Amino acid sequence: MPTFDFQCGKCKNVFPFSRPFGSKTKPACPKCKSKRTEKLIAPPAIHFRGQGFYRTDSATASSTPPKKEAPKEKAKPKEETKQPPPPPPEKKAD
């Protein structure tokens, strides 16, 4: 059964109490026997230790990493051949 922390509303005593999941029963304060107790919110008791916790850390040996596609070559711009400018239009003599 999980253990939860409770605080007495009368004497402000904080105490642990084990009760099954889903149970809404509030325990009596062990110090003053008051029934005005409230469940305290506590951070989860989980500790991450080690070098890192990434998607690849828990991969199985049979799974392989996704294949990387070879980078596609960028299309090279067409080299423009330099052509001489067109000759100016000829004037007709009248």
N, C-alpha and C positions, 0 to 999 in steps of 0.2 A: 504494500500500500504506500502511496506517496505521502510525504510529510509536508505539511503546510505551516507557515508561521501565522499566528493569530495575535491580536492585540486587544487587551481588555479596555473597554470604554470607560471603566470606573477608575482603575488604578494604573492604567497605561502599561501594564506588564505585557511583555512580548514573550510568547512561548510557542514551542512546536507542538503540532498535533497531527497524528496519522489518521487518515480516513480514506475510504475507497473512492475511486473516480466516480464523479457524478453525484456523490452524496452532498446534501445541503445542510447537514446537521452542524450546528455551531457548538463547540465545546464550552464548558464552564471554565472560568479562570482558575488555575490551580492555586493562586495566591489568595484571592478574595472571594472565590466561588460565585462571582457575578456571571450572569448569562449574556451580558452586553459585550460580546466579543465580535471582532471583525477580522476577516481573512485579509492578510497583507499581500500585496503584489510583490513578487520577488523575481529577479532575473533567472533565466534557466541555468541549471548547473551543467553547462557544457563548456569544455575548454578545448580550443584548437591549438595543437602543438605540432611542431615540425617545420619543415622548410616552406610548405605552402599547400594550399588546398585549391587545386585547380581541377578542371574537367579531366585533364590527363593523369592526375595523380591516382585516380581510382579506376583507371581503365584496366580491363582484363588483358592477360597476355595474348589471348587469341584475337583480340580486336587490333586492327591496324589503323594507323592514322590516315586521314584522308589524303589522297594523292593530290599533289599540287600540279596544276597545269603549267606547261612551259610558257613563259611569257611570249606573247605574240609580238612579232616584229612590227614596228610601226611602218605604215606605208610611206615610202620615201617620196617626197615631192618630185614631180618630173622636172628634170633639168631642162630649162628652157635654153634652146640654142639661140644665140644672139644673131639676129639677122639685121642686115643694114636697113635703115629706114627706107621706105619706098621713095622713088624719085618724085620731085614736085611735078605737078601736071604741066605739060607744055602749052604755051600760049600759041594759038594759031595766028598767023599773019594775014591780014585782009588786004 
